[in-house]
Amino acid sequence: GQQVMQIPQYQHVQEGEDFTTYCNSSTTLSNIQWYKQRPGGHPVFLIQLVKSGEVKKQKRLTFQFGEAKKNSSLHITATQTTDVGTYFCAENTGNQFYFGTGTSLTVIP
Amino acid sequence: NAGVTQTPKFQVLKTGQSMTLQCAQDMNHEYMSWYRQDPGMGLRLIHYSVGAGITDQGEVPNGYNVSRSTTEDFPLRLLSAAPSQTSVYFCATGKGPGYEQYFGPGTRLTVT
């Protein structure tokens, strides 16, 4: 099946620092979705990117889809303690979803 | 609206026992799916359904059965539990596979 690699696996930042997680695929993706999972919770949809080179922003979060549609990134500016959790990318091929392994973000106050 | 509900929240099974994890949604979504989440491995698709009466295998279907007799319900059956099936199980629904997915709260299963 498709494989989406996500890095880094873990990231510890001081509150106020920036954070970025990356997803990479060896094949062209039709679209990519991003989810956030708080500790002990369930994944919650953040955004979907469809177009080559697309950039979307949600307050302090910036999502990008690569020009070749083989990679994507999520950047958080000036992290806050409420940003703690695991961020997953997911790609949809046909009727199936393939999730990245996730990046666990810890924010140190 | 309850959204996506899963029962039970926690379950402990002995090896060889069978059980059914329940998933129900009141969002009138056609697409429903089951995932397992293990440390360091993200979410892996077990089975999915694109509508009532239609099911198909995902990435890790062995040891699990599903059925979809109604739009609302998508139960996951463990036929003969094994310790390797210890995991957190999430049900998810969406208008379709290309749309945002709504996840249930999860079932934490331990097989001893």
Interface residues (C-beta under 8 A of the other chain):
Chain A: G1 Q6 Q9 S30 N31 Q33 Y35 G41 H42 P43 V44 F45 Q48 F88 A90 N92 G94 N95 Q96 F97 Y98 F99 G100 T101 G102
Chain B: Y31 S33 Y35 G40 M41 G42 L43 R44 L45 Y48 V50 D56 G58 E59 F90 A92 P97 G98 Y99 E100 Q101 Y102 F103 G104 P105 G106
